Amino acid sequence: MNLVIGHDKEIAAWAGLQLGVTFQEPFVAVGVADDQGNICGASVFNDFYKGGNVEFTHVGPGTLNRGIIRELVRYCFKQLKVT
């Protein structure tokens, strides 16, 4: 599995369809693709405030492994600098 970045709106829309919700901007969405390049999971980060908190939603059974979790956590603490 590989992470897909740079397609926030499409990935958030895919996640929203899976969950029956609509994510409101601003958000950042990260997809998880299978070996054929198909989106099979998605993480959406929203309700962020600088130096504080961010909400995290993930959908996609079996798509969170150690490597994926490591990169998602790295994004939160290194890029967003959440506390």
N, C-alpha and C positions, 0 to 999 in steps of 0.2 A: 504494500500500500504506500501511496505517496501523497504528500500534501499538495493542494492546489491553492495558490494565492493569486490575487489580482482580479478576481471575478466575483467581488463581494455581492453585488445585486443578484446575480444568477444563483450563487450558492445559497444565499439567504432565502431566495424564493423557493429553491428545492427543499431546504430545511422546513420552511413554513408549510409547504404542501404535505410533508411527512407528518407534521405536528398539528396541522389545522389552525395555524396562526399566521399573522402577518407581522414581520419585524419592522419597526419604525426606525428610520435613519435618525441620527448617524449610527452606523454599526460597521464592524469588520467581520467578514465571514471567511472561514478557511474550510476548504473541502478536503475530503479524503477520497482518493481515487483508487480503484482496483487496478490490477495489472493490465487491463485493457483500456484504462483511462476513463472509465465510467465512474461518476460520482456515486459513492455508496455510503458516505457519511458527511456530516457537516458540523462545524462549530461556529456559533455566532457570539460575538462579543459586543455588548451594547450597554447603555446607561453608565458610561464611563465618566468619571471626573478625575482630573489630573491630581496625582499624588494620593489618590484614595482607592476607589473601588471600581470594579467592572462586573457586569453580569455575564454569565457564561451559560450557553445552551448548547447541548450536543445531541445529535440524533444519528443513528446508524449502528445497528446491532453488530458487535464484533469488530468495530473499527477503531477502538482505542487500544493500542498496545503501548509498551513502554516508550518506544521512539516517538510516537505521535504525541503522547502525553508530555514527554520531555520538551518537545518543540512548542506545544501550546502553552505550557507553564513558562518557558523561556520568553515567549512573546509577552505574556502578562507582566513578568517581573523586569525584564530587560528593556523591552520596547515601551510599554505603557507605564512602567515604574509604579505599579500598584503596591499598596502596603498591606 
